[in-house]
Amino acid sequence: MSEPNTDIPKSPWLTRAFFENQKNFPREQLDPFRGEYIAWSWEGDRVVGHAPTHEELWQQLEAAGIDSERVVFDFVDPE
């Protein structure tokens, strides 16, 4: 997993690009994360973290030095 782009200005709102990128993200690339919590990059073009619990995901992001305010949290359904 790669680091999210932190060069973009802080914005309280996701851009239209996030939703477009997330919509176009290949669904089969989410298969390894089924039943897990994930963190999307702020751009919505990649998964930058995943874990079985929300707490573990937060810890993973913190350990990796990824700003939890610059990702979007989600859950991938098991089926």
C-alpha positions in Angstrom: 0.0 0.0 0.0 1.2 3.4 -0.8 1.1 6.6 1.1 -1.7 9.0 0.3 -0.9 12.3 -1.4 -0.4 14.9 1.3 0.6 17.6 -1.1 -3.0 18.6 -1.8 -4.4 21.4 0.4 -6.4 20.3 3.4 -10.0 20.5 2.6 -13.0 19.6 4.9 -14.8 18.1 1.9 -14.0 15.3 -0.5 -13.7 16.4 -4.1 -15.7 15.1 -7.0 -12.6 13.2 -8.1 -12.7 11.0 -5.0 -16.1 9.7 -5.8 -15.3 9.2 -9.5 -12.1 7.4 -8.7 -13.7 5.2 -6.0 -16.6 4.4 -8.4 -14.0 3.3 -11.1 -11.8 1.3 -8.7 -11.7 -2.3 -9.9 -14.1 -4.2 -7.5 -11.9 -7.4 -7.8 -9.1 -5.4 -6.1 -11.3 -5.1 -3.0 -11.7 -9.0 -2.7 -8.7 -9.4 -0.4 -10.3 -6.9 2.0 -13.7 -8.6 2.3 -15.0 -8.3 5.9 -12.4 -5.7 6.8 -12.2 -2.0 7.4 -10.3 -0.1 4.8 -8.9 3.4 4.4 -9.1 5.0 1.0 -6.6 7.6 -0.1 -8.1 11.1 -0.1 -8.1 10.9 -3.9 -10.2 7.6 -3.8 -7.8 5.8 -6.2 -6.2 3.3 -3.8 -6.5 1.5 -0.5 -3.9 2.7 1.9 -4.7 0.5 4.9 -6.9 -2.4 6.0 -7.6 -4.4 9.1 -10.3 -6.6 10.7 -11.3 -3.9 13.2 -11.6 -0.2 13.0 -9.3 0.2 16.0 -6.6 -1.9 14.3 -6.9 0.1 11.2 -6.4 3.3 13.1 -3.3 1.8 14.8 -1.9 0.7 11.5 -2.3 4.1 9.9 -0.7 5.8 13.0 2.2 3.4 12.9 2.7 4.1 9.2 2.6 7.9 9.8 -0.5 8.3 7.7 -2.8 11.2 8.8 -6.2 9.7 9.6 -7.8 13.0 8.6 -6.5 12.5 5.1 -8.1 9.1 4.4 -11.7 7.9 4.0 -12.8 5.0 6.2 -15.0 2.3 4.7 -16.0 -1.4 5.2 -15.9 -4.0 2.5 -18.9 -6.4 2.8 -17.9 -10.0 3.3 -19.9 -11.1 0.3 
